[in-house]
Amino acid sequence: MSQEFLPMPDENGYFGEYGGQIIPPELKAIMDDINDAYESIRDTDAYKDELNDLFIHYVGRPSPIFHAKRLSDKIGGAQIFLKREDLNHTGAHKINHCLGEALLAKHMGKTKVLAETGAGQHGVALATACALAGIECEIHMGEVDIEKEHPNVTKMKILGCTLVPVSRGTRTLKDAVDSAFEEYLKDPVNFFYAIGSVVGPHPFPKMVRDFQSIVGKEARRQFMEMQGKLPDIAMACVGGGSNAIGLFTPFIPDESVELIGVEPAGKGLDTPDNAATLTLGSKGALHGFECYNLQDDDGNPLPVYSIASGLDYPGVGPQHCYLKDIKRVQYVAVDDKECLDAFMVLSRTEGIIPALESAHAVAYAMKIAGNMPPDKNILINLSGRGDKDADFVAEKLSL
Ligand SMILES: *Cc1c(COP(=O)(O)O)cnc(C)c1O
């Protein structure tokens, strides 16, 4: 099976019919430049050693796998394991690709790194990587998210980046993308747009996947060492899809490993308030690439919603669209209530407060583990920690 997946994407950046570069020709030249720079340094010892050294000594990799025994016992079925990306420096998986992108920007001699952020996790991770690399950083963020994610906003300011509040549209992630992109177009030769997930035009879905694949590579080896076999199921939450593809990539050729991506059903799949792109979306172009989209009849992106700011995006990574179509990955959705329940249960049975994003994956594991025998194993990518969500949840549940 592996041959089916290895050459992805093709030279035009397509995963099957998804991905590509739906952008003006001048921008295509810039993206091709980035691709060439990436391809020419990705396998050099200097770049690999620098990134690897930072992964170990700066991020704290490898992140451990933890057997959540009390949670497994409480549900009474399959054993649940957590890949602890929440323990990374800056508290989530995003630092993995931000370091890769910041180093690439520096290598290319770019003067400013630009990005959008939703939950603020990408913003903090990128501002961190830019502080380390010594490059100017500018982050665009929706006002709704600024309100909700105050601690991350403060951190970005401390880290020295320029924070641009976005007041248009739904004032969330999608509008922040538009705003940051406009700024980028002012000088794409000298600016570097650091996309926060496996989305955007080629080569970003490929590069971000490559940077995040460290998660799955470690997890596959660690799980083998711990259990002497591969997990039966590997699962992760899906916003743009970077933590999920990072975990999935090394397992894709392992036919015995079932892969599950968990999307946010928000207030329900039968309401407009969700962001279950792969579950409910249709094909279209968004932000420079082809993917499943939540869109209106004219192809405009719908205002999506999730209790987890990091998941409320109307598109999704092109490789996920492909993996859905060929049925290698199953995509499901859990709602806000199930997410909050999982957030509390994991906190109180294991002493681990997950990010609301990650709690979606935990919620789905809790749903299915009870129907599985105890000798089966579920591996969850715990993409981030919940410090950023603690006040919000406490208020929501009147704690
Ligand atoms: C941003 C974020 C996500 C969603 O992004 P993906 O690209 O889908 O991984 C998930 N979990 C956490 C903790 C995040 O910060």
The ligand as a Tripos MOL2 file, in Angstrom:
@<TRIPOS>MOLECULE
LIG
   15    15     1     0     0
SMALL
NO_CHARGES

@<TRIPOS>ATOM
      1 C1         -4.3180   24.7120   16.1550 C.3       1 LIG1
      2 C2         -4.6080   23.5370   16.9730 C.ar      1 LIG1
      3 C3         -5.3010   22.4450   16.4560 C.ar      1 LIG1
      4 C4         -5.8750   22.4280   15.0810 C.3       1 LIG1
      5 O1         -4.9620   22.5150   14.0510 O.3       1 LIG1
      6 P1         -4.5900   21.2760   13.1270 P.3       1 LIG1
      7 O2         -3.8240   21.8880   12.0260 O.co2     1 LIG1
      8 O3         -5.8630   20.6360   12.6780 O.co2     1 LIG1
      9 O4         -3.7830   20.3600   13.9620 O.co2     1 LIG1
     10 C5         -5.4600   21.3440   17.2580 C.ar      1 LIG1
     11 N1         -5.0100   21.3100   18.5190 N.ar      1 LIG1
     12 C6         -4.3540   22.3530   19.0720 C.ar      1 LIG1
     13 C7         -3.8830   22.2550   20.4790 C.3       1 LIG1
     14 C8         -4.1360   23.4930   18.3150 C.ar      1 LIG1
     15 O5         -3.4910   24.5260   18.8680 O.3       1 LIG1
@<TRIPOS>BOND
     1     1     2 1
     2     2     3 ar
     3     2    14 ar
     4     3     4 1
     5     3    10 ar
     6     4     5 1
     7     5     6 1
     8     6     7 2
     9     6     8 1
    10     6     9 1
    11    10    11 ar
    12    11    12 ar
    13    12    13 1
    14    12    14 ar
    15    14    15 1
@<TRIPOS>SUBSTRUCTURE
     1 LIG1         1 GROUP 0 **** ****
